[in-house]
């Protein structure tokens, strides 16, 4: 089922932030805490320091009315730099790859594609862009193709 969530980036304190939100909303993390060290190695992947391996790659927490907060640490060693203002994305989870591509193409028109839509190791068709007004969008479609 389609949904919209808010994606937050933090400079190495995502776990602390989400534990605070967990205490406020009284909910549990969906799928636990995924860390950068959980990424399967692949060709061209830079080596991660032990510190970076322990950082949060993905976490999600249901809050109110079906809305979900998601988050990640943003390691400088991987080219990220968190500035308050660039640490929020609207995450769209369309039902189909066709709908995902349509929305991605429309929102990236006149803006900047930050990651082309592609199949990812966690099983999703994923990509990201910044629209022409500076809003950051993420697309995460889990439609299974036969």
C-alpha positions as CSV (number, residue, x, y, z in Angstrom):
1,X,0.0,0.0,0.0
2,X,1.3,3.5,-0.9
3,X,2.5,5.7,1.9
4,X,4.4,8.9,2.6
5,X,7.0,9.3,5.4
6,X,9.5,11.8,6.5
7,X,13.2,11.0,6.3
8,X,15.6,12.7,8.6
9,X,19.5,12.8,8.3
10,X,21.6,13.4,11.4
11,X,25.4,13.8,12.0
12,X,26.2,10.6,13.9
13,X,23.4,10.8,16.5
14,X,20.4,9.2,14.7
15,X,20.2,6.3,17.3
16,X,20.0,8.8,20.1
17,X,17.4,10.9,18.3
18,X,15.2,7.9,17.5
19,X,15.4,6.5,21.0
20,X,14.1,9.8,22.2
21,X,11.3,9.8,19.6
22,X,10.6,6.2,20.6
23,X,10.2,7.2,24.3
24,X,7.8,10.1,23.2
25,X,5.6,8.1,20.9
26,X,5.7,4.8,22.8
27,X,6.2,2.7,19.6
28,X,8.9,0.2,18.5
29,X,11.2,0.5,15.5
30,X,10.0,-1.3,12.4
31,X,12.6,-3.8,11.4
32,X,15.1,-2.8,14.1
33,X,18.2,-0.7,13.5
34,X,20.1,-1.3,10.2
35,X,23.8,-0.2,10.3
36,X,26.2,0.7,7.5
37,X,28.2,-2.4,8.5
38,X,25.2,-4.5,7.4
39,X,25.7,-3.4,3.8
40,X,26.8,-6.4,1.7
41,X,30.2,-5.6,0.2
42,X,30.3,-4.9,-3.5
43,X,32.7,-3.9,-6.2
44,X,33.7,-0.2,-5.9
45,X,32.4,0.1,-2.4
46,X,34.9,2.1,-0.3
47,X,36.1,0.5,2.9
48,X,34.2,1.6,6.0
49,X,35.9,2.5,9.3
50,X,34.8,0.6,12.4
51,X,33.1,3.8,13.6
52,X,31.2,4.2,10.3
53,X,30.1,0.6,10.3
54,X,28.3,1.2,13.6
55,X,26.4,4.2,12.3
56,X,22.7,4.0,11.5
57,X,22.0,3.3,7.8
58,X,18.2,3.1,8.3
59,X,15.7,3.2,11.1
60,X,12.0,3.8,11.0
61,X,9.4,4.5,13.7
62,X,5.6,4.8,13.3
63,X,4.3,7.9,15.1
64,X,0.8,9.2,14.6
65,X,-2.0,8.4,12.1
66,X,0.1,5.9,10.1
67,X,2.9,8.5,9.6
68,X,6.4,7.1,9.8
69,X,9.6,8.8,10.7
70,X,12.7,7.3,9.0
71,X,16.3,8.3,9.5
72,X,20.0,7.8,8.9
73,X,23.4,9.0,10.0
74,X,25.2,10.9,7.3
75,X,28.9,10.0,7.4
76,X,31.3,12.6,6.0
77,X,33.5,9.7,4.8
78,X,30.7,8.8,2.3
79,X,30.4,12.4,1.0
80,X,27.6,13.6,3.2
81,X,27.5,16.8,5.1
82,X,24.4,17.6,7.2
83,X,23.3,21.2,7.4
84,X,20.1,21.9,9.2
85,X,17.8,22.5,6.2
86,X,19.1,19.7,4.1
87,X,18.5,17.0,6.6
88,X,14.8,16.3,5.7
89,X,13.4,14.3,2.7
90,X,9.8,13.5,1.8
91,X,9.9,9.7,1.2
92,X,7.3,8.4,-1.3
93,X,6.5,4.7,-1.4
94,X,4.3,4.2,-4.5
95,X,2.7,0.8,-5.2
96,X,4.2,0.3,-8.6
97,X,7.5,0.9,-10.4
98,X,5.5,2.7,-13.2
99,X,4.0,5.1,-10.7
100,X,7.5,5.6,-9.1
101,X,9.1,6.4,-12.4
102,X,6.3,8.8,-13.3
103,X,6.6,10.7,-10.0
104,X,10.4,10.7,-10.1
105,X,10.5,12.1,-13.6
106,X,8.0,14.8,-12.8
107,X,9.6,15.9,-9.6
108,X,13.1,15.9,-10.9
109,X,12.2,17.9,-14.0
110,X,14.2,21.2,-13.7
111,X,15.8,20.0,-10.5
112,X,18.6,17.6,-9.7
113,X,18.7,13.8,-9.7
114,X,20.8,12.9,-6.7
115,X,20.5,9.1,-7.3
116,X,19.0,7.5,-10.4
117,X,16.2,5.0,-9.9
118,X,17.7,1.5,-9.5
119,X,17.3,-1.8,-7.8
120,X,18.8,-1.8,-4.4
121,X,20.2,-4.6,-2.2
122,X,17.3,-4.2,0.3
123,X,14.9,-5.2,-2.4
124,X,13.5,-1.8,-3.4
125,X,13.5,0.2,-6.6
126,X,15.0,3.4,-5.2
127,X,16.1,6.9,-6.2
128,X,16.3,10.4,-5.0
129,X,16.1,14.0,-6.4
130,X,15.8,17.6,-5.4
131,X,13.0,19.4,-7.2
132,X,13.4,22.8,-8.8
133,X,12.2,24.5,-5.6
134,X,14.8,22.7,-3.3
135,X,12.5,20.1,-1.8
136,X,14.3,16.7,-1.4
137,X,12.4,13.6,-2.4
138,X,13.2,9.9,-2.0
139,X,11.4,7.1,-3.8
140,X,11.3,3.5,-2.4
141,X,9.1,1.1,-4.3
142,X,8.9,-2.5,-3.1
143,X,6.8,-3.8,-5.9
144,X,7.9,-7.4,-6.7
145,X,8.4,-8.0,-10.4
146,X,7.6,-11.5,-11.7
